[in-house]
Amino acid sequence: MQRCQALLYQTRRYQTRLCQTLASVLRAAAFLSLFVAAPAFGQDAAANFPVKPVKLIVPYAPGGLPDTMSRIVAQRLSESLGQQFVVDNRPSAGGLIACEMVASAVADGYTLLVADVGQTAINPALYRKLSYNPVSDFAPVSLMGTSPLFLVAHASVPASNFSELMALLKSKPGQINYGSAGIGSVHHLTMEMLKAQARVNVIHVPYKGSGQSVPALVGGQVSLLFTALPAMAAHIKAGSVKVFAVNTLERSAQEPNVPTFTELGIPDMDLIPEIGILAPAATPGPVVNKLSAEIAKAVRNPDTVQRFKALGIDPVGNSPEAYAALIRADIGKYAKAVKLSGATAD
């Protein structure tokens, strides 16, 4: 009798251990299946994406360049993908609120960030403690376009070319001023880079955006300015504003007769406004790639190209990998410019 009970006990122990082992195996198999199924899930998501409206979070108020570009591209994406791409303006100092909002959003491709170099490269240098990381918190999707900056002067400035302008500035250190779209703006940093490279001293007059700085130059309140071409084209044609150089590495198709700073012997001046689209970091790769391809088609559409040209924008539409590499390069470039300017947001 005792022997039977012992045998029964051993059998029950064996059955228990067998059940525990099987449970462990099943749990492990279920866990591994998540990774095996992940690529297939991503492909399915991309094939069907989007199945509902997509938000484009813009860190600026309506009417500005990023907002206008976003609305043009959103219209094209809505047409090509069959779902509404809705522009959601979330203006704040430096775009912090918009960046935080997208960084913490569900990573499914339905919440995207429209970002310029302010959010991707300048803020990391301006803020000692930044509430987001432009590299680890986002998945770059595509660069929509770039906006070359032209060095212009009021007609009263007694210089007819770049050499004469530099000679004038060196002869009057601290006596000639320049305007910008604000402290830490790409317009401000570009001029500070020129000051350092050419060893000239001009006085900074910051404004609250290009909407104020451009009229200030036209009205003669400031003598120099870096700006996009369309804002000044009519004034240049009328002779009330002079243009001296462009900060692209090659001459701009917008004004091919204007020399680059590289041609003029001034290096490292390619601090060019760039506006692109980012997704939350964990967004599935196939969804990111589909969005990237559609954005590239959208910005190369002939109608979009024409509308971008009127805004002073050169369309790009690159790959996620190319945009990511550009952001990493920009972070180092703008860190140098911010250090030269002494600007800080803290």
C-alpha positions, 0 to 999 in steps of 0.5 A: 500500500505504501509502495503504491502511494509513493509511486502515485506521489512520484507520478503526480510530481512528474506530471506537475513538472511536465506541465510547468515545463510545457508552460515555460516552452509555450510562454517562450514561444509566444514571446519569440513569435512577437519578434517573428511576426513584427516584420510581417505586421509592419508590412501589413501596416504599410500596405494599408496605411493610412486608414484614418486621418494623419496629423502634421504637427507644425511648431509655428503659427499659421501663415509662416513658411513651414505652415504654408509648405506643410499645407501644400504637401498635406494636400498632395498626400491626401490626394495620393493616399486617400486619407486627410493629412491635417495640419495642426499648428502648435506654436511655442518657443523653439517648437518645444511643445510640438516636439514633445507632443510628437516624441510621446505620440503613438508610433504608428505614423498617424502623428508627424512633426514638421521640423526645421533646423531650429528643432533638429539642430539649433535647439540642442545647442541653445538649451542646456537641458532639452526636453527631447532628443532630436536623434533618439526620439524621432524617425526622420521621414523625408526632407521636404525642401530647403530655403537658400539665404541671400545676403542683402543690404539697403540701397543706401549702403555704399558698396556695389559688390561683396568685396566692397561690402567687407571693406566697408564693414572693416572700416566701420567696426560696430557702426553698421547693423543687421537684422534677423528673425530673432536670437538663435534663428538661422538668419542670426547664426548665419550672420554670426558665422559670416562675422567670424569668418570675414572678421567683421563687426556688425551690430545685431538687431533681433526682430520677432520673425522675418515678418518684421525684419524684412520690412525693417531692412526695406525701410532702412532701419537695418542695413544688412539681412539674410533672407529668402529671395521672394521676400526681397525680389521686387525690391531688388528689381526696383533697386531699393535693395542690393544682393551680394551672396547666397549661402548655398554650396552651389549657385542657386537656380533662384538667382544664378548670377549671385555668387556663393560665399565659397566662391568669395572665399568664405567657407562654412556658410551653408547654414540653410533652412531645411524643413522636413517631416519626422515621426516618433522613433518607434514608427514601423520602418515600412510605414516610414518608408511609404511616407517618405516615398509619397512625400518625395512624389508630393514635393516633385509634383510640377504644381508643388515645385512651382508653388515652392519656387514662389516661396523660395524653396528648393524641393528635395524629398530624400530617403529616411537614411539621407535625412537622418545623416543630414540631421546628425551633420547639422547638429555639429554645424549649428553647435559651432554657430551657436557657440560663436554667437553666444546665444542661449535659451537658458 
